[in-house]
Amino acid sequence: MVEIVWSRRALDDRKRIFSYWNERNKSPLFSNKLNFLFKQTLSLLTKYPHLGKQTNFEQVRMKFVRNYCLFYKLTNEHLVVLSIWDSYRNPENINL
């Protein structure tokens, strides 16, 4: 089985996303649901790592989770989460 590893950037992205929704909704309920969806998707990707769409970046794949793009890279033993990108943002600003 493939182990999930979060990059520092992905952890920061996740933290910013959850902080935004917690502040906007005045409740962590949506953030908790979103976190569950991230975990569920990553669990699926550990079983089927090529499920995500290939990107223009070498060895980087992408999987949508609601309105977010989960960017990840496969290594021999790891699925490395590189970034979580809000799909409403300008895609030209993606820097993986």
DSSP file (Angstrom, degrees, kcal/mol; ACC not computed):
  #  RESIDUE AA STRUCTURE BP1 BP2  ACC     N-H-->O    O-->H-N    N-H-->O    O-->H-N    TCO  KAPPA ALPHA  PHI   PSI    X-CA   Y-CA   Z-CA
    1    1 A M              0   0    0      0, 0.0     2,-0.3     0, 0.0    46,-0.1   0.000 360.0 360.0 360.0 146.4    0.0    0.0    0.0
    2    2 A V        -     0   0    0     44,-0.5     2,-0.3    76,-0.1    76,-0.2  -0.630 360.0-133.2 -85.4 136.8    1.2    3.5   -0.8
    3    3 A E  E     -a   78   0A   0     74,-2.3    76,-2.9    -2,-0.3     2,-0.5  -0.719  16.0-128.5 -91.2 140.3    1.8    5.9    2.1
    4    4 A I  E     -a   79   0A   0     -2,-0.3     2,-0.4    74,-0.2    76,-0.2  -0.763  25.5-175.1 -90.3 129.0    0.4    9.5    2.0
    5    5 A V  E     -a   80   0A   0     74,-2.5    76,-2.9    -2,-0.5     2,-0.5  -0.994  13.2-147.6-125.7 128.4    2.9   12.3    2.6
    6    6 A W  E     -a   81   0A   0     -2,-0.4    76,-0.1    74,-0.2     2,-0.1  -0.815  13.2-136.8 -95.9 130.2    1.8   15.9    2.8
    7    7 A S     >  -     0   0    0     74,-2.3     4,-2.2    -2,-0.5     5,-0.2  -0.411  26.8-110.6 -74.6 161.5    4.2   18.6    1.6
    8    8 A R  H  > S+     0   0    0      1,-0.2     4,-2.3     2,-0.2     5,-0.2   0.908 120.0  52.4 -58.7 -42.3    4.6   21.7    3.7
    9    9 A R  H  > S+     0   0    0      1,-0.2     4,-2.8     2,-0.2    -1,-0.2   0.919 108.1  49.6 -61.8 -44.7    2.9   23.7    1.0
   10   10 A A  H  > S+     0   0    0     71,-0.4     4,-2.6    72,-0.3    -1,-0.2   0.892 110.6  50.6 -63.2 -39.5   -0.1   21.4    0.9
   11   11 A L  H  X S+     0   0    0     -4,-2.2     4,-2.2     2,-0.2    -1,-0.2   0.911 112.1  47.4 -63.9 -41.3   -0.4   21.5    4.7
   12   12 A D  H  X S+     0   0    0     -4,-2.3     4,-2.5     2,-0.2    -2,-0.2   0.902 111.4  51.1 -65.3 -41.1   -0.4   25.3    4.6
   13   13 A D  H  X S+     0   0    0     -4,-2.8     4,-2.5     2,-0.2    -2,-0.2   0.938 111.2  47.8 -59.8 -47.2   -2.9   25.3    1.8
   14   14 A R  H  X S+     0   0    0     -4,-2.6     4,-2.5     1,-0.2     5,-0.2   0.905 111.4  50.5 -61.8 -42.2   -5.2   23.1    3.8
   15   15 A K  H  X S+     0   0    0     -4,-2.2     4,-2.4     1,-0.2    -1,-0.2   0.912 111.3  48.0 -63.1 -43.1   -4.9   25.2    6.9
   16   16 A R  H  X S+     0   0    0     -4,-2.5     4,-2.4     2,-0.2    -2,-0.2   0.902 111.8  50.3 -64.5 -41.1   -5.7   28.4    4.9
   17   17 A I  H  X S+     0   0    0     -4,-2.5     4,-2.3     2,-0.2     5,-0.2   0.939 113.0  45.2 -63.1 -47.5   -8.7   26.8    3.3
   18   18 A F  H  X S+     0   0    0     -4,-2.5     4,-2.6     1,-0.2     5,-0.2   0.898 112.3  51.5 -65.2 -39.5  -10.1   25.6    6.6
   19   19 A S  H  X S+     0   0    0     -4,-2.4     4,-2.4    -5,-0.2     5,-0.2   0.915 109.2  51.5 -62.4 -42.7   -9.4   28.9    8.3
   20   20 A Y  H  X S+     0   0    0     -4,-2.4     4,-2.9     1,-0.2    -2,-0.2   0.950 113.9  42.4 -58.3 -50.5  -11.3   30.7    5.5
   21   21 A W  H  X S+     0   0    0     -4,-2.3     4,-2.6     1,-0.2     6,-0.4   0.864 112.4  53.5 -69.5 -35.3  -14.3   28.5    5.8
   22   22 A N  H  X>S+     0   0    0     -4,-2.6     4,-1.1    -5,-0.2     5,-0.7   0.922 114.9  41.5 -62.5 -42.8  -14.3   28.5    9.6
   23   23 A E  H  <5S+     0   0    0     -4,-2.4    -2,-0.2    -5,-0.2    -1,-0.2   0.921 116.7  47.9 -69.9 -44.6  -14.3   32.3    9.6
   24   24 A R  H  <5S+     0   0    0     -4,-2.9    -2,-0.2    -5,-0.2    -3,-0.2   0.915 123.6  31.3 -64.3 -43.8  -16.8   32.7    6.8
   25   25 A N  H  <5S-     0   0    0     -4,-2.6    -1,-0.2     2,-0.3    -2,-0.2   0.537  97.3-132.4 -93.5  -7.8  -19.3   30.2    8.2
   26   26 A K  T  <5S+     0   0    0     -4,-1.1    -3,-0.2    -5,-0.2    -4,-0.1   0.813  82.0  77.8  57.7  30.6  -18.5   30.9   11.9
   27   27 A S  S   <S-     0   0    0     -5,-0.7     4,-0.4    -6,-0.4     3,-0.3  -0.962  76.6-136.2-163.1 146.1  -18.4   27.2   12.3
   28   28 A P  S  > S+     0   0    0      0, 0.0     4,-2.6     0, 0.0     5,-0.2   0.401  79.7 101.4 -85.7   4.0  -15.9   24.3   11.6
   29   29 A L  H  > S+     0   0    0      1,-0.2     4,-1.9     2,-0.2     5,-0.1   0.921  83.4  42.0 -57.2 -50.3  -18.7   22.1   10.2
   30   30 A F  H  > S+     0   0    0     -3,-0.3     4,-2.8     1,-0.2    -1,-0.2   0.909 113.5  53.7 -65.8 -40.5  -18.0   22.7    6.5
   31   31 A S  H  > S+     0   0    0     -4,-0.4     4,-2.7     1,-0.2    -1,-0.2   0.896 107.9  50.9 -59.9 -40.2  -14.2   22.4    7.1
   32   32 A N  H  X S+     0   0    0     -4,-2.6     4,-2.1     2,-0.2    -1,-0.2   0.906 111.3  47.5 -64.0 -41.5  -14.7   19.1    8.8
   33   33 A K  H  X S+     0   0    0     -4,-1.9     4,-2.0    -5,-0.2    -2,-0.2   0.912 112.9  48.8 -65.0 -41.9  -16.8   17.8    5.9
   34   34 A L  H  X S+     0   0    0     -4,-2.8     4,-2.4     2,-0.2    -2,-0.2   0.902 109.7  51.7 -64.8 -41.3  -14.2   19.0    3.4
   35   35 A N  H  X S+     0   0    0     -4,-2.7     4,-2.5     1,-0.2    -1,-0.2   0.896 108.1  52.5 -61.4 -40.6  -11.4   17.4    5.4
   36   36 A F  H  X S+     0   0    0     -4,-2.1     4,-2.7     1,-0.2    -1,-0.2   0.907 109.1  49.8 -60.7 -42.3  -13.3   14.1    5.3
   37   37 A L  H  X S+     0   0    0     -4,-2.0     4,-2.5     2,-0.2    -2,-0.2   0.890 109.7  51.0 -65.2 -39.4  -13.6   14.4    1.5
   38   38 A F  H  X S+     0   0    0     -4,-2.4     4,-2.5     2,-0.2    -2,-0.2   0.944 113.3  45.2 -60.9 -47.0   -9.9   15.1    1.2
   39   39 A K  H  X S+     0   0    0     -4,-2.5     4,-2.3     2,-0.2    -2,-0.2   0.905 113.0  50.4 -63.2 -42.5   -9.1   12.0    3.3
   40   40 A Q  H  X S+     0   0    0     -4,-2.7     4,-1.9     2,-0.2    -1,-0.2   0.913 112.1  47.3 -62.7 -43.7  -11.6    9.9    1.4
   41   41 A T  H  X S+     0   0    0     -4,-2.5     4,-2.4     2,-0.2    -2,-0.2   0.913 112.1  49.4 -65.3 -43.6  -10.1   10.9   -1.9
   42   42 A L  H  X S+     0   0    0     -4,-2.5     4,-1.7     1,-0.2    -1,-0.2   0.868 108.4  53.8 -65.2 -35.7   -6.6   10.3   -0.8
   43   43 A S  H  X S+     0   0    0     -4,-2.3     4,-0.9     2,-0.2    -1,-0.2   0.917 110.2  47.2 -62.7 -42.5   -7.6    6.9    0.5
   44   44 A L  H >X S+     0   0    0     -4,-1.9     4,-2.5     1,-0.2     3,-0.5   0.896 109.7  53.9 -64.2 -40.7   -9.0    6.1   -3.0
   45   45 A L  H 3< S+     0   0    0     -4,-2.4    -1,-0.2     1,-0.2    -2,-0.2   0.787 100.1  60.4 -68.2 -26.6   -5.9    7.4   -4.6
   46   46 A T  H 3< S+     0   0    0     -4,-1.7   -44,-0.5     1,-0.2    -1,-0.2   0.839 113.2  38.3 -67.8 -29.9   -3.7    5.1   -2.5
   47   47 A K  H << S+     0   0    0     -4,-0.9    -2,-0.2    -3,-0.5    -1,-0.2   0.845 134.5  22.9 -84.7 -37.1   -5.6    2.1   -4.1
   48   48 A Y  S >< S+     0   0    0     -4,-2.5     3,-1.9    -5,-0.1     4,-0.2  -0.654  70.5 170.9-129.7  73.6   -5.8    3.6   -7.6
   49   49 A P  G >  S+     0   0    0      0, 0.0     3,-0.5     0, 0.0    -1,-0.1   0.707  75.5  57.1 -64.2 -21.1   -3.0    6.2   -7.8
   50   50 A H  G 3  S+     0   0    0      1,-0.2     4,-0.1    11,-0.0    -5,-0.1   0.278  77.3  97.9 -92.4  12.0   -3.5    6.8  -11.6
   51   51 A L  G <   +     0   0    0     -3,-1.9    -1,-0.2    -6,-0.2    -6,-0.1   0.847  67.3  82.5 -66.3 -34.7   -7.1    7.8  -11.1
   52   52 A G  S <  S-     0   0    0     -3,-0.5     2,-0.3    -4,-0.2    11,-0.2  -0.274  92.6 -98.2 -70.5 158.8   -6.2   11.5  -11.1
   53   53 A K  E     -B   62   0A   0      9,-2.7     9,-2.3     1,-0.1     2,-0.1  -0.573  36.3-113.3 -80.4 137.2   -5.7   13.4  -14.4
   54   54 A Q  E     -B   61   0A   0     -2,-0.3     7,-0.2     7,-0.2     2,-0.2  -0.455  35.7-152.7 -66.4 139.6   -2.2   13.9  -15.7
   55   55 A T        -     0   0    0      5,-2.2     4,-0.2     2,-0.4     5,-0.1  -0.454  31.3 -99.3-104.7-179.3   -1.1   17.6  -15.7
   56   56 A N  S    S+     0   0    0     -2,-0.2     2,-0.4     2,-0.1     5,-0.1   0.614 101.5  89.2 -74.5 -12.6    1.3   19.6  -17.7
   57   57 A F  S >  S-     0   0    0      3,-0.2     3,-1.8     1,-0.1    -2,-0.4  -0.728  94.9-101.8 -88.1 133.8    3.8   19.2  -14.9
   58   58 A E  T 3  S-     0   0    0     -2,-0.4     3,-0.1     1,-0.3    -2,-0.1  -0.310  98.9  -4.7 -60.1 130.2    6.0   16.1  -15.1
   59   59 A Q  T 3  S+     0   0    0      1,-0.2    15,-0.8    -4,-0.2     2,-0.5   0.535 103.6 123.5  65.0  11.5    4.8   13.2  -12.8
   60   60 A V  E <   - C   0  73A   0     -3,-1.8    -5,-2.2    13,-0.2     2,-0.3  -0.883  38.6-173.7-107.3 131.7    2.1   15.4  -11.3
   61   61 A R  E     -BC  54  72A   0     11,-3.1    11,-2.6    -2,-0.5     2,-0.4  -0.783   9.5-146.3-118.5 164.0   -1.5   14.3  -11.3
   62   62 A M  E     -BC  53  71A   0     -9,-2.3    -9,-2.7    -2,-0.3     2,-0.4  -0.991  10.9-174.4-136.7 139.3   -4.6   16.2  -10.2
   63   63 A K  E     - C   0  70A   0      7,-1.9     7,-2.9    -2,-0.4     2,-0.3  -0.998  24.5-127.9-133.2 130.0   -7.9   15.0   -8.6
   64   64 A F  E     - C   0  69A   0     -2,-0.4     2,-0.4     5,-0.2     5,-0.2  -0.574  20.4-176.2 -76.9 137.1  -10.9   17.3   -8.0
   65   65 A V  E >   - C   0  68A   0      3,-3.1     3,-2.1    -2,-0.3     2,-0.3  -0.914  67.7 -57.8-130.6 103.5  -12.4   17.4   -4.5
   66   66 A R  T 3  S-     0   0    0     -2,-0.4    -1,-0.0     1,-0.3   -32,-0.0  -0.456 122.2 -17.6  54.9-119.3  -15.5   19.6   -4.7
   67   67 A N  T 3  S+     0   0    0     -2,-0.3    20,-3.0    -3,-0.1     2,-0.4   0.169 122.9  91.8 -98.3  18.1  -14.1   23.0   -6.0
   68   68 A Y  E <   -CD  65  86A   0     -3,-2.1    -3,-3.1    18,-0.2     2,-0.6  -0.890  66.1-140.8-117.6 143.6  -10.5   22.2   -5.1
   69   69 A C  E     -CD  64  85A   0     16,-3.3    16,-2.8    -2,-0.4     2,-0.8  -0.903  13.7-154.2-100.7 122.0   -7.7   20.6   -7.2
   70   70 A L  E     -CD  63  84A   0     -7,-2.9    -7,-1.9    -2,-0.6     2,-0.4  -0.871  11.5-159.8 -97.7 110.4   -5.6   18.2   -5.2
   71   71 A F  E     +CD  62  83A   0     12,-2.8    11,-2.5    -2,-0.8    12,-1.3  -0.781  19.8 164.2 -94.8 133.2   -2.2   18.0   -6.8
   72   72 A Y  E     -CD  61  81A   0    -11,-2.6   -11,-3.1    -2,-0.4     2,-0.4  -0.961  26.2-146.5-146.1 161.8   -0.1   14.9   -6.1
   73   73 A K  E     -CD  60  80A   0      7,-2.2     7,-2.8    -2,-0.3     2,-0.4  -0.979  16.9-134.0-130.6 142.5    3.0   13.1   -7.3
   74   74 A L  E     + D   0  79A   0    -15,-0.8     2,-0.2    -2,-0.4     5,-0.2  -0.812  24.6 172.8 -98.0 134.8    3.6    9.3   -7.2
   75   75 A T        -     0   0    0      3,-2.8   -16,-0.0    -2,-0.4     0, 0.0  -0.651  52.9 -84.1-120.7-174.2    6.9    7.9   -6.0
   76   76 A N  S    S+     0   0    0     -2,-0.2     3,-0.0     1,-0.2    -2,-0.0   0.889 123.8   8.3 -60.3 -40.0    7.8    4.2   -5.4
   77   77 A E  S    S+     0   0    0    -75,-0.1   -74,-2.3     1,-0.0     2,-0.3   0.442 121.8  63.4-122.1  -2.5    6.4    4.1   -1.9
   78   78 A H  E     -a    3   0A   0    -76,-0.2    -3,-2.8     2,-0.0     2,-0.6  -0.918  54.2-151.0-131.9 151.0    4.6    7.5   -1.5
   79   79 A L  E     -aD   4  74A   0    -76,-2.9   -74,-2.5    -2,-0.3     2,-0.6  -0.973  31.1-156.8-111.2 109.3    1.8    9.5   -2.7
   80   80 A V  E     -aD   5  73A   0     -7,-2.8    -7,-2.2    -2,-0.6     2,-0.7  -0.799   7.8-144.8 -96.9 116.9    3.0   13.1   -2.1
   81   81 A V  E     +aD   6  72A   0    -76,-2.9   -74,-2.3    -2,-0.6   -71,-0.4  -0.718  21.7 178.3 -79.5 117.4    0.3   15.7   -1.8
   82   82 A L  E     -     0   0A   0    -11,-2.5   -72,-0.3    -2,-0.7     2,-0.3   0.865  54.5 -21.5 -90.8 -41.5    1.9   18.8   -3.4
   83   83 A S  E     - D   0  71A   0    -12,-1.3   -12,-2.8   -74,-0.1     2,-0.5  -0.990  43.7-134.1-165.3 157.0   -0.8   21.4   -3.2
   84   84 A I  E     - D   0  70A   0     -2,-0.3     2,-0.5   -14,-0.2   -14,-0.2  -0.992  30.8-166.1-120.3 121.2   -4.5   22.1   -2.8
   85   85 A W  E     - D   0  69A   0    -16,-2.8   -16,-3.3    -2,-0.5     2,-0.5  -0.918  22.3-128.3-117.2 128.3   -5.7   24.7   -5.3
   86   86 A D  E >   - D   0  68A   0     -2,-0.5     3,-2.1   -18,-0.2   -18,-0.2  -0.629  20.3-142.7 -70.5 120.4   -9.0   26.5   -5.3
   87   87 A S  T 3  S+     0   0    0    -20,-3.0    -1,-0.2    -2,-0.5   -19,-0.1   0.594  95.8  66.7 -67.5  -9.6  -10.4   26.0   -8.8
   88   88 A Y  T 3  S+     0   0    0    -21,-0.3    -1,-0.3     2,-0.1     2,-0.1   0.591  85.9  91.0 -83.6 -10.8  -11.8   29.5   -8.9
   89   89 A R  S <  S-     0   0    0     -3,-2.1    -4,-0.0     1,-0.1     0, 0.0  -0.411  97.4 -83.5 -82.1 162.4   -8.3   31.0   -8.8
   90   90 A N    >   -     0   0    0      1,-0.2     3,-1.8    -2,-0.1    -1,-0.1  -0.503  32.8-148.8 -67.5 119.3   -6.3   31.8  -11.9
   91   91 A P  G >  S+     0   0    0      0, 0.0     3,-1.3     0, 0.0    -1,-0.2   0.694  92.1  71.5 -66.1 -17.5   -4.6   28.6  -13.1
   92   92 A E  G 3  S+     0   0    0      1,-0.2    -2,-0.1     3,-0.0    -3,-0.0   0.704  90.9  61.3 -69.7 -17.1   -1.6   30.6  -14.5
   93   93 A N  G <  S+     0   0    0     -3,-1.8     2,-0.3     2,-0.0    -1,-0.2   0.414  73.5 119.6 -90.4   2.3   -0.6   31.3  -10.9
   94   94 A I    <   -     0   0    0     -3,-1.3     2,-0.4    -4,-0.1    -9,-0.0  -0.534  38.0-179.7 -69.6 127.4    0.0   27.6  -10.1
   95   95 A N              0   0    0     -2,-0.3    -1,-0.1     1,-0.1    -2,-0.0  -0.832 360.0 360.0-131.4  93.2    3.6   27.0   -9.1
   96   96 A L              0   0    0     -2,-0.4    -1,-0.1   -13,-0.0    -2,-0.0   0.447 360.0 360.0 -91.1 360.0    4.2   23.4   -8.3
